[in-house]
Amino acid sequence: MIKNMKSKFYLILLMAVVSTAFLAACSSSPVDNSAQLEKLKAEQAALTKQIATLETAIMEENPGAIVVKGKEVGVTELTPRKFDHYAQTQGSVESEENVMVSSKTMGMITNVMVREGEMVTKGQSLAQIDNTLIVRGIEELKSQLELTNTIYERQKNLWDQKIGTEVQYLQAKTTKESLEKRLASMNEQNDMTKIKSPINGVVDAIEVKVGQNIAPGMPAARVVNNSEMKIVANISESYVSLLKKGDKIIIEFPGLDKTVQANLSFVARNIDRLSRTFVVEASLPSSPDFRPNMTVVVKVIYKTESAAIVVPVNVVQSVNNESVVYLAETDGKNTVARRRVVTVGGVFDNLAQISSGVSAGEKLITFGYQGLNDGEVIKM
């Protein structure tokens, strides 16, 4: 019996050698190298399987007759675990209150009242523009108004006593009101010479110096409030139907080696015509470490599975347009590698979720899987 099996074994090997020689002899004719390679691989797999079957049979008939040397592999038992599906992109930190303060009027800077890094409050003056002429005009108007008020009060008293004419009273009243309006206007102009902070925050930059001329719209200072900051990112339109307000978001700060979690506070409905992306935002917790325009990595989780089969993405091989993995199974007294076609549901963080093809409890070959054949004897 053993002799007959050995004869069959050597006959198969002889046939393989003859086939190889025949193919080599015909190599002078044009062939499809890809098709020939696939054919040889298929023949090799079939021979390997037959050899393994014969070796197993011989071992059963006469244990110790053949020493099977299995390939060294490493395995991991498949266990269901939590798995997140997410959209990943880059984003940046923006401040809800990041203001470049400018002047409302033109003139020369006569005083800078704050320094960079200083805390300021809303309405606090940051710099002063020359207002000498305006102040003189205000003082002149105040003197005129004082006299006009006196005349008005006297005319009013006379008119109340039916003395004098109504025209005299109305003229005094009109002159008084006109001066009051001019004084109010001058005070407003004087107030515009003060460059004020529109928010509470920290002076991040001073753009002006004493003696410098400034005009309306020119930047004078930047004030930032870090207590209200947010993440802004652009997501591919392929996720537009998957993301919604309130979705969990993981924010990684590469420069700080820090990760925080938040929730989407805004999901844009408009798709950018050029980039084919839409904007998402999330509020950040207050932290002195966060700075406007910081680059972050954003992961928006749109689906979570509580019990998914997850494997390292590198163990999933593509063979003939199919995704395959190798499992370790017991075949008689030997442990062999079994090829399994699987369906990949998603790839995230170098992990692949397997939707079908394997089950919990099976042993996945995670080391030494390269070059394995279906049915090949392995050693764990």
C-alpha positions as CSV (number, residue, x, y, z in Angstrom):
1,M,0.0,0.0,0.0
2,I,2.7,2.5,1.0
3,K,4.7,1.5,-2.0
4,N,1.8,2.2,-4.3
5,M,1.3,5.6,-2.8
6,K,4.9,6.4,-3.1
7,S,4.8,5.4,-6.7
8,K,1.8,7.7,-7.3
9,F,3.6,10.5,-5.5
10,Y,6.7,10.2,-7.7
11,L,4.5,9.8,-10.8
12,I,2.8,13.2,-10.0
13,L,6.2,14.8,-9.6
14,L,7.4,13.3,-12.9
15,M,4.3,14.7,-14.6
16,A,5.0,18.1,-13.2
17,V,8.6,18.0,-14.5
18,V,7.5,16.8,-17.9
19,S,4.9,19.6,-18.1
20,T,7.4,22.2,-17.2
21,A,9.9,20.9,-19.8
22,F,7.2,20.9,-22.4
23,L,6.2,24.5,-21.7
24,A,9.9,25.5,-21.8
25,A,10.2,23.8,-25.2
26,C,7.3,25.7,-26.5
27,S,8.5,29.0,-25.2
28,S,9.7,30.1,-28.6
29,S,6.1,30.6,-29.7
30,P,4.3,33.7,-28.6
31,V,2.3,33.1,-25.4
32,D,0.3,35.1,-23.0
33,N,2.7,35.4,-20.0
34,S,0.0,36.3,-17.6
35,A,-2.3,33.5,-18.5
36,Q,0.6,31.0,-18.4
37,L,1.6,32.3,-14.9
38,E,-2.0,31.8,-13.6
39,K,-2.1,28.3,-15.1
40,L,1.2,27.3,-13.5
41,K,0.0,28.7,-10.1
42,A,-3.2,26.7,-10.4
43,E,-1.2,23.5,-11.2
44,Q,1.1,24.2,-8.3
45,A,-1.8,24.6,-5.9
46,A,-3.3,21.4,-7.1
47,L,-0.1,19.5,-6.8
48,T,0.5,20.9,-3.3
49,K,-2.9,19.7,-2.3
50,Q,-2.4,16.2,-3.7
51,I,1.0,15.9,-2.1
52,A,-0.5,16.9,1.3
53,T,-3.3,14.3,0.8
54,L,-0.8,11.6,0.0
55,E,1.5,12.5,2.9
56,T,-1.5,12.4,5.3
57,A,-2.5,9.0,3.9
58,I,1.0,7.7,4.3
59,M,1.3,9.1,7.8
60,E,-2.0,7.3,8.8
61,E,-0.7,4.0,7.3
62,N,2.8,4.2,8.7
63,P,3.3,7.0,11.3
64,G,6.8,8.4,11.1
65,A,7.3,7.3,7.4
66,I,7.2,10.9,6.3
67,V,8.2,13.9,8.3
68,V,6.0,16.8,7.2
69,K,7.7,20.2,7.6
70,G,5.1,22.9,8.0
71,K,5.6,26.6,7.3
72,E,6.0,28.7,10.4
73,V,3.0,31.0,10.8
74,G,1.4,33.2,13.5
75,V,-2.4,33.1,14.2
76,T,-5.0,35.2,16.0
77,E,-8.4,34.1,17.0
78,L,-11.1,36.2,15.5
79,T,-13.2,38.0,18.2
80,P,-16.0,40.5,17.6
81,R,-15.3,44.0,18.7
82,K,-16.5,47.6,18.5
83,F,-15.7,49.2,15.1
84,D,-16.3,52.8,14.0
85,H,-16.9,53.9,10.4
86,Y,-15.7,57.4,9.9
87,A,-14.8,60.1,7.4
88,Q,-11.3,61.5,7.8
89,T,-9.9,64.8,6.6
90,Q,-7.8,67.7,7.7
91,G,-9.2,70.8,9.3
92,S,-8.2,74.0,11.1
93,V,-8.9,75.8,14.3
94,E,-10.8,79.0,14.1
95,S,-11.8,81.5,16.8
96,E,-15.4,82.6,17.0
97,E,-14.0,86.0,18.1
98,N,-10.8,86.7,16.1
99,V,-11.0,90.4,15.1
100,M,-8.7,92.6,13.2
101,V,-9.5,96.1,14.6
102,S,-9.3,99.0,12.2
103,S,-9.8,102.8,12.5
104,K,-13.0,104.6,11.7
105,T,-11.3,107.9,10.8
106,M,-8.0,109.1,9.4
107,G,-5.2,110.9,11.2
108,M,-1.9,110.4,13.1
109,I,-1.5,107.9,16.0
110,T,-0.6,109.9,19.1
111,N,-0.8,107.1,21.7
112,V,-0.8,103.3,21.8
113,M,-2.5,102.3,25.1
114,V,-2.0,98.5,25.2
115,R,0.7,95.9,24.5
116,E,0.6,92.5,22.8
117,G,-0.6,89.8,25.1
118,E,-2.6,92.2,27.3
119,M,-6.1,91.4,28.3
120,V,-8.7,93.9,27.1
121,T,-12.4,94.4,27.5
122,K,-15.1,95.3,25.0
123,G,-15.0,99.1,24.4
124,Q,-11.5,99.6,25.8
125,S,-9.4,102.0,23.9
126,L,-6.4,100.5,22.2
127,A,-4.9,103.6,20.4
128,Q,-5.6,107.3,20.0
129,I,-5.7,109.3,16.8
130,D,-4.8,113.0,16.9
131,N,-8.0,114.8,18.0
132,T,-6.6,118.3,18.9
133,L,-8.8,120.2,16.4
134,I,-11.9,118.3,17.3
135,V,-11.3,118.9,21.1
136,R,-10.9,122.7,20.4
137,G,-14.1,122.7,18.4
138,I,-16.0,120.9,21.2
139,E,-14.8,123.5,23.7
140,E,-15.9,126.3,21.4
141,L,-19.3,124.8,21.0
142,K,-19.7,124.3,24.7
143,S,-19.1,128.0,25.3
144,Q,-21.6,129.0,22.5
145,L,-24.1,126.5,23.9
146,E,-23.8,127.9,27.4
147,L,-24.7,131.4,26.1
148,T,-27.4,130.1,23.9
149,N,-29.0,128.2,26.8
150,T,-29.1,131.4,28.9
151,I,-30.8,133.4,26.1
152,Y,-33.2,130.6,25.5
153,E,-34.2,130.4,29.2
154,R,-34.8,134.1,29.3
155,Q,-36.9,134.1,26.1
156,K,-38.9,131.2,27.4
157,N,-39.6,133.0,30.7
158,L,-40.7,136.1,28.8
159,W,-42.9,134.1,26.5
160,D,-44.5,132.3,29.4
161,Q,-45.4,135.7,30.7
162,K,-46.8,136.7,27.3
163,I,-43.9,139.2,26.9
164,G,-42.1,139.5,23.6
165,T,-43.0,137.7,20.3
166,E,-43.2,134.0,19.6
167,V,-40.6,134.4,16.8
168,Q,-38.0,135.5,19.3
169,Y,-38.7,132.4,21.5
170,L,-38.6,130.0,18.6
171,Q,-35.3,131.5,17.2
172,A,-33.7,131.1,20.6
173,K,-35.0,127.5,20.9
174,T,-33.8,126.6,17.4
175,T,-30.3,128.0,18.0
176,K,-30.0,126.1,21.2
177,E,-31.1,122.8,19.6
178,S,-28.8,123.3,16.6
179,L,-25.8,123.8,18.9
180,E,-26.7,120.7,20.9
181,K,-26.8,118.6,17.8
182,R,-23.5,120.0,16.5
183,L,-21.9,119.3,19.9
184,A,-23.2,115.7,19.8
185,S,-21.8,115.3,16.3
186,M,-18.4,116.6,17.4
187,N,-18.4,114.2,20.4
188,E,-19.1,111.3,18.0
189,Q,-16.2,112.4,15.8
190,N,-14.0,112.6,18.9
191,D,-15.0,109.1,19.9
192,M,-14.1,107.8,16.5
193,T,-10.5,109.0,17.0
194,K,-10.3,106.2,19.7
195,I,-9.5,102.8,18.3
196,K,-11.5,100.5,20.6
197,S,-11.7,96.7,21.1
198,P,-15.1,95.3,19.9
199,I,-14.7,92.2,22.1
200,N,-13.2,90.8,25.3
201,G,-10.0,89.1,24.6
202,V,-6.2,89.2,24.3
203,V,-4.3,91.6,22.1
204,D,-2.6,89.3,19.7
205,A,-0.9,91.9,17.5
206,I,-0.4,95.7,17.4
207,E,-0.1,97.0,13.8
208,V,0.4,100.7,14.5
209,K,3.0,103.0,16.1
210,V,3.0,106.5,17.5
211,G,3.5,109.0,14.7
212,Q,2.1,106.7,12.0
213,N,-0.8,107.9,9.8
214,I,-3.8,105.7,9.6
215,A,-6.9,105.7,7.4
216,P,-10.3,104.0,7.7
217,G,-10.1,100.2,7.1
218,M,-6.4,100.0,7.8
219,P,-5.5,97.3,10.4
220,A,-4.6,98.7,13.8
221,A,-4.6,95.6,16.1
222,R,-5.8,92.0,16.4
223,V,-7.8,90.9,19.4
224,V,-8.5,87.2,20.0
225,N,-10.9,85.5,22.4
226,N,-9.8,81.8,22.9
227,S,-12.7,80.9,25.0
228,E,-14.9,80.2,22.0
229,M,-13.1,78.2,19.3
230,K,-14.2,75.7,16.7
231,I,-12.9,73.2,14.2
232,V,-13.7,73.8,10.5
233,A,-13.1,71.1,7.9
234,N,-14.1,70.2,4.3
235,I,-15.5,66.7,3.8
236,S,-15.8,64.9,0.5
237,E,-19.3,65.0,-1.0
238,S,-19.5,61.2,-1.0
239,Y,-20.3,61.5,2.7
240,V,-23.0,64.1,2.3
241,S,-25.8,61.7,3.1
242,L,-24.0,60.0,6.0
243,L,-23.0,63.0,8.2
244,K,-25.5,65.0,10.4
245,K,-25.4,67.5,13.1
246,G,-24.6,65.9,16.5
247,D,-22.3,63.1,15.1
248,K,-19.3,62.3,17.2
249,I,-16.0,63.8,16.0
250,I,-12.5,62.9,17.1
251,I,-10.0,65.8,16.7
252,E,-6.3,65.1,16.7
253,F,-3.7,67.9,17.2
254,P,-0.4,66.6,15.7
255,G,1.5,69.6,17.0
256,L,0.3,69.1,20.6
257,D,0.1,65.3,20.6
258,K,-3.4,65.7,21.9
259,T,-6.8,64.3,21.0
260,V,-10.2,65.6,22.0
261,Q,-13.8,64.5,21.3
262,A,-16.7,66.8,20.3
263,N,-19.9,66.7,18.3
264,L,-20.7,68.3,14.9
265,S,-22.4,71.7,15.5
266,F,-22.9,72.5,11.8
267,V,-23.1,70.5,8.6
268,A,-23.3,72.6,5.4
269,R,-25.9,71.8,2.8
270,N,-23.9,73.5,-0.1
271,I,-21.3,71.5,-2.1
272,D,-18.3,73.6,-3.3
273,R,-18.3,73.6,-7.0
274,L,-14.5,73.3,-7.4
275,S,-13.4,71.1,-4.5
276,R,-16.6,68.9,-4.4
277,T,-16.6,69.2,-0.6
278,F,-18.9,70.5,2.1
279,V,-18.1,72.3,5.4
280,V,-18.5,70.8,8.8
281,E,-17.9,72.5,12.2
282,A,-17.5,71.5,15.8
283,S,-17.1,73.6,18.9
284,L,-13.8,73.1,20.9
285,P,-13.5,73.0,24.6
286,S,-11.7,76.0,26.1
287,S,-8.0,75.5,26.3
288,P,-5.0,77.8,26.4
289,D,-3.2,75.3,24.1
290,F,-5.5,75.9,21.1
291,R,-4.5,78.5,18.6
292,P,-6.3,79.9,15.6
293,N,-5.3,78.3,12.3
294,M,-3.8,75.2,13.9
295,T,-3.9,72.2,11.6
296,V,-5.9,69.2,13.0
297,V,-6.9,65.7,11.8
298,V,-10.7,65.3,11.9
299,K,-12.5,61.9,12.1
300,V,-16.3,62.1,11.9
301,I,-17.9,58.9,13.1
302,Y,-21.1,58.2,11.1
303,K,-21.6,54.5,12.0
304,T,-20.6,52.3,15.0
305,E,-20.9,48.5,15.0
306,S,-20.8,46.9,18.4
307,A,-19.7,43.4,17.3
308,A,-17.7,43.4,14.1
309,I,-15.0,41.1,12.8
310,V,-11.9,43.2,12.3
311,V,-8.5,42.1,10.9
312,P,-5.3,43.9,10.0
313,V,-5.7,45.3,6.5
314,N,-2.4,43.8,5.3
315,V,-3.5,40.2,5.8
316,V,-6.3,40.7,3.2
317,Q,-4.8,39.8,-0.2
318,S,-6.2,40.5,-3.6
319,V,-6.3,37.3,-5.8
320,N,-8.1,37.3,-9.1
321,N,-10.1,40.4,-8.1
322,E,-11.2,38.7,-4.9
323,S,-10.3,39.5,-1.3
324,V,-8.9,36.5,0.5
325,V,-7.4,35.6,3.9
326,Y,-5.9,32.4,5.2
327,L,-7.2,30.6,8.2
328,A,-5.5,27.8,10.3
329,E,-7.6,24.6,10.4
330,T,-7.0,21.1,11.6
331,D,-6.8,18.4,8.9
332,G,-6.3,15.0,10.5
333,K,-3.0,15.2,12.5
334,N,-1.8,18.3,10.6
335,T,-2.7,21.9,10.7
336,V,-3.2,23.4,7.3
337,A,-3.9,26.8,5.7
338,R,-7.3,27.3,4.2
339,R,-7.9,30.1,1.7
340,R,-11.2,32.0,2.4
341,V,-12.8,34.6,0.1
342,V,-14.1,37.5,2.2
343,T,-16.1,40.7,1.8
344,V,-14.5,43.9,3.2
345,G,-17.0,46.3,4.6
346,G,-14.6,49.2,5.3
347,V,-11.0,50.1,6.0
348,F,-10.1,52.5,8.9
349,D,-6.8,53.0,10.8
350,N,-5.1,50.0,9.0
351,L,-8.0,47.7,10.1
352,A,-10.4,46.0,7.7
353,Q,-13.9,45.1,8.8
354,I,-14.9,41.7,7.3
355,S,-18.6,41.6,6.4
356,S,-18.7,38.0,5.3
357,G,-16.5,35.0,4.8
358,V,-15.2,34.3,8.3
359,S,-16.7,33.8,11.7
360,A,-15.8,34.5,15.3
361,G,-13.6,31.9,16.9
362,E,-11.7,31.0,13.7
363,K,-8.0,31.4,13.7
364,L,-6.6,34.0,11.2
365,I,-3.1,33.6,9.9
366,T,-1.5,37.0,10.6
367,F,2.2,36.1,10.2
368,G,3.7,34.1,7.4
369,Y,0.6,34.3,5.2
370,Q,2.6,35.4,2.1
371,G,3.0,32.7,-0.4
372,L,0.7,30.2,1.3
373,N,-1.4,27.8,-0.7
374,D,-4.7,26.3,0.1
375,G,-4.2,23.1,2.1
376,E,-0.5,23.7,2.8
377,V,0.7,22.3,6.1
378,I,1.6,24.9,8.6
379,K,3.2,25.1,12.0
380,M,2.0,27.6,14.7
